[in-house]
Amino acid sequence: MFEKVLVANRGEIALRILRACREMGIQTVAVHSTADEDAMHVRLADESICIGPPAAKDSYLNIQAILTAATISNSEAIHPGYGFLSENADFAGMVVEHGFTFIGPSPEHIRLMGDKITAKDAVAKAGIPVVPGSDGPVKDEKEALKVADTIGYPVLIKAAAGGGGRGMKVANTAEELPNAIRMASAEAESAFGNGEVYLEKYLDHPRHIEIQILADMHGNVVHLGERDCSLQRRHQKILEEAPSPALNHNQRDEIGRIACAAIKKIGYHNVGTIEFLYEDGNFYFIEMNTRLQVEHPVTEMICGLDLVREMIRVSAGTPLGYTQDDIKFSGHAIECRINAENPETFAPRPGRVGDYHAPGGLGVRVDSALYSGYKVPPHYDSLISKLIVHGSNRNECLMRLRRALGEYVIDEMETTIPLHQRLIANPDFVNGDYDIHWLEKFVNKE
């Protein structure tokens, strides 16, 4: 096992990794920008190293600075968390080339799944169902029109590289398609340096269902159930729950079996999340995330496994030590992403935290790096906390979540806590009757 791990991230996920390492007896090194010198992950790590000024490109995305920090601290492994460099195949490769262990999948698998077209082709060959669409990037508008006529309108234009909803447009008719392609391509080029786009059939009322996979280097693969991530605004997840209210036991077992078989065939190891659109009883692959997900706590709450700990164990070459039959699911969990944003306009609202009180009690977990007096910097993502609640069933979980949201105090800042309180009181959500378009409609009605 590793003696020292460098955490190449910040905020709540850096703190989450530090805690897992400490419980395993592993020393930790925090890296930070000058804007984060008072951050909680810096305070709690065994060592900390400043790697640059506030801008992410000069600090948390500065590969040379991170590798230098790992070298001078005598770290053995680097955990990338999520975001930043977590799905950068070049970074993962450089980590290995410099003699460190990358806590995550191989650079080859990150690269394979990082391009949505090659990923779609790879999983289709491995037996996973995919959304009907173009075989690869469309070369021009003429080809796009031909594909759209074949699969039928409306169609979704998507960037071949990247994610997060950028480079994604919908065309409802042939007349709308050329302009939608130009807009998506320009957005993709600006965001990812790659303007290639491809087409998929646009589904009217799908849910976003993702399967959590865990695989070791010895050919052992298990799935840890599904998460329902359908509550999204501009393709950004707001709330996640596990298990999904839309699936039954047989559907869960079937898609989990298909996912595990595909992962084993591809030869993938470490954590991974296979994301699907689910509509009318059918699953359609959309992408695979080769990293720890923001919403991983809901899976941990229902299956009792520490996913960060498992990532570290697998990266150290340790076998899983259990099979699919050993994975037992218990109860229901919901995660609310709490952002430093106006709860109605969603405009970022970084600033100083006044009084701070996190909720507690049975089945309540808060993943956050906030504290009273902390100044949330404006340079990074607006996610400041994750409230995760577990109950013996979904109704108990909802009642506990209402109570926990009512207890949560983040004073002197605007947050999305009021939005979550409105969401979980809505009859559609209470009944589990929602899809990926529901939240946009809900917000526009208010």
Order of alpha helices (4+ residues) and beta strands (2+ residues): beta-alpha-beta-alpha-beta-alpha-beta-alpha-beta-alpha-alpha-alpha-beta-beta-alpha-beta-beta-beta-beta-alpha-beta-beta-alpha-alpha-beta-beta-beta-beta-alpha-beta-alpha-alpha-alpha
